[in-house]
Amino acid sequence: MKKTAILIICMMLGICSSAQDFDEQQEYDTVIYFPSTILECPMFFDSIAQRQFYNNSDDPDFHPSYHDFMRLLYLRHYCQMDSLPNVYHGAKVVGHQSLQGIRSFAQPYYLPDLDTNAIIIGVAAKIFGDRPPMSRIPYFVIYDGTGNLLDYAPILYVMYHYHTETASPLEYYFFRNGHSLNRFSLAYDKNHTTYDGGWGNKPYQFDHTMSFIGGDPSQKRGACKYEDKGCYEYLPPLYRMYDSVDWVSFETDSVYKFYYKKQIGFYPIILVPKNNSSLAKVDVSQHCNIIPNPASDFCKVISRYKIELLEVFDMNGRKMFEEKVNAYERYMDLSAYPPGTYIFKIKTNAGNVNKKLIVK
């Protein structure tokens, strides 16, 4: 792709301050890097859309909540586990309304196979809530592997953030410059944003995997049983307090250690050199998936490469669905699909793949 085309794309996305960020002779694919964890496991916002994601228990009457601290508090107060931390019941594990004094949450990444010419240009994330219009602006921030702040992207006050969790779309926030890194962290910085209650706004929450470790090892069923649930990628999230420059790993914190197998939904948007990168050479089937599978009422088609066209066929070859998606994920309502096996034909900008889905 010539420099002119790159500059046009940059201006359309609002990401480039100069042409020097890009190789003028190189063609790029735009990839949202969903870790393998995200391609295989349900997320918090998914669980709102489908109750079976929420109910991670053998007991049908027990619906644990992993997006706040209620599971931890339940164990403390109702399972005689008094040694567990006592935290504010209304706090969210990851979000603006978290434990007092926390300024930032970060999700580290280490992508050793990422091409040295690949360029991180922004963050893809789902946000639930909105911000008082007169408050300070929070940011998404990128740090290098040693913790140096490199760039930021403002989270402006716009009404499309004000959704129920099911409707919160994947949105894109672009840095001022591109960055070539394979070890980095993406963080949310509150930046002293305040919610005084006068505007009726809902503090920001972010998508994440449903993770929790704790309970009574002697209990095999019921609300007090021991659980080790999570879709663990290998790098626990971090947080930082307002009065500190140091980051704290979830794994080592007295409260957050119960949630360290969590993956926060801050995803790098990466320009990947075409035909010159591990992300470009791997079979497209390794970069997309359908979850859950088997499914009953809903499923999600997710891809690192943009989905251009999605078609669904039954085993007799009858076309059940067709849509030009032009996005990186698509929720599917399966309530009208009879039980059986279906073929999902997924066309992306990097190639095509067929996936089977079993509808229960």
Secondary structure, DSSP 8 states (H G I E B T S, - for coil): --HHHHHHHHHHHT--S-GGGS-TT--EEEEE---HHHHHS-BHHHHHH-HHHH--SSSTT-----SBSHHHHHHHHHSS-TTS----TT-BSSBSSSSTTEEEEEEEEE-TTS-TT-EEEEEEEEEES---TTS---EEEEEETTS-EEEEEE----GGG-S-GGG--EEEEEEEEEE--SEEEEEEE-TT----SSS-----EE-BB--EEESBTT--SSTTB-EEE----SS--EEEETT-S--EEGGGSTTGGGGTT--BS-EEEEEEETTSSHHHHS-GGGGEEEESSSBSSEEEEEEEEEEEEEEEEETTS-EEEEEEEEEEEEEEE-TTS-SEEEEEEEEETTEEEEEEEEE-
